[in-house]
Amino acid sequence: MTAAPNVYDAEPIPAEARAEIDRLLASGDLFRYTRPQDAPVALLEQEFAALLGAKYALAVSSCSAALFLSLKALNLPHEARVLIPAFTFAAVPSAVVHADCVPVLVEVGENYRINMGDFAGKLDGSIKAVLISHMRGHTSDMDTIMALCTAHNVPLIEDAAHSLGTTWHNRQIGTLGKIGCFSFQSYKLVNAGEGGILITDDPDLLARAVIMSGAYEENWQKHQGLAEHFAKWQNHLPLYNLRMQNLSAAVIRPQLPLVASRVSQGLANHDYVAGLLNACPVLTVPKPLSPEARAPDSIQFNLPQDWTDAQALGFQTRAMADGVKVQIFGLSQGNARAYWNWKFLAPQPDLPQTRKMLMRAADMRLPARLTCADLDYIASTLIKAAMITAQAPLAAK
Ligand SMILES: *Cc1c(COP(=O)(O)O)cnc(C)c1O
């Protein structure tokens, strides 16, 4: 019998990174602004912008830092209200709070996508920015979101932390709004341990974000061009020092050429497992919206809404006994993606639709490197656990 695959192990970092890291260690050239030009971080910014088809990029210490700087770069008023989906990672409302703004949570449906009725209703005159988190790469109806943001003259930030390579009408996710933010934390498609990057076509936003990221004095000269924008903002903005260092860029750059194959392999793996799970009468993998081409490295699926919490947890325990670890977002203690655990926010109105989804939505990693035998093992284990749970007499609760 095949053993359960370890879905948490990372892939090795390409060998070119080691040579570059040795070179950097030998010279001690770790700070992005030491050399006048062509520092690894600056080269990463050029390469990433080109890869995504954006004009400018700024590499920083995390995607959370990129989200924070994006909000600051927009120059929003004190305590500006920012719409975010209620299904996201705790780092997102945290970035909003950190930027001195107030998050307003929007309902998310059983297909993990924003409820457009609730979105349209909450996008009133009090909303100063919209921050869309493409959670686990699931893309909401961006046509309607962009049209509503334009109609209300409200800037759109995309949190594409976990969506690198996803497209919407063949456009890269992260290039649809004014600013797009990505993560290089280890569980994302490109792994540097930590790191983030923002992209934009707006030179003034870029200049503001660069300065606030910690381009003190005239270090902005080491970014490409835009002198008049930088000169305008220099010394007028606080420095938050959220820079990326050269070692991170050395780890990231050789992974960029691998993004396309990781995306296609990840999608093939996902769709294979999704097909098997959807053939099981008990499990449902929601379909993407038609303009979306996904880039998943994990799979989400729904357990039946009429199951009790005990049944859902029983399913989880049965899968775990065979070595397949799934989490049900709303049933795992203190889950950072369950909005009721964001106790750092002011008390929020309940969001029954999002709550209902979180209580039955299961999540498991499905990295691109898995073999066909691994995928078969995972799918058959999940199906077996689901069928036994569906047939087992209900535990009284
Ligand atoms: C990982 C993640 C983040 C945070 O990224 P960091 O680089 O760890 O700060 C934010 N949003 C989403 C949707 C994520 O998946």
The ligand as a Gaussian input file, in Angstrom:
#p B3LYP/6-31G(d) Opt

LIG

0 1
 C       -0.170000      34.116000       3.115000
 C       -1.224000      35.115000       2.919000
 C       -1.064000      36.440000       3.365000
 C        0.111000      36.898000       4.184000
 O        1.347000      36.782000       3.513000
 P        2.701000      37.024000       4.352000
 O        3.754000      37.103000       3.283000
 O        2.882000      35.837000       5.243000
 O        2.543000      38.282000       5.101000
 C       -2.082000      37.339000       3.109000
 N       -3.182000      36.981000       2.426000
 C       -3.373000      35.713000       1.978000
 C       -4.610000      35.385000       1.216000
 C       -2.400000      34.746000       2.211000
 O       -2.603000      33.504000       1.754000

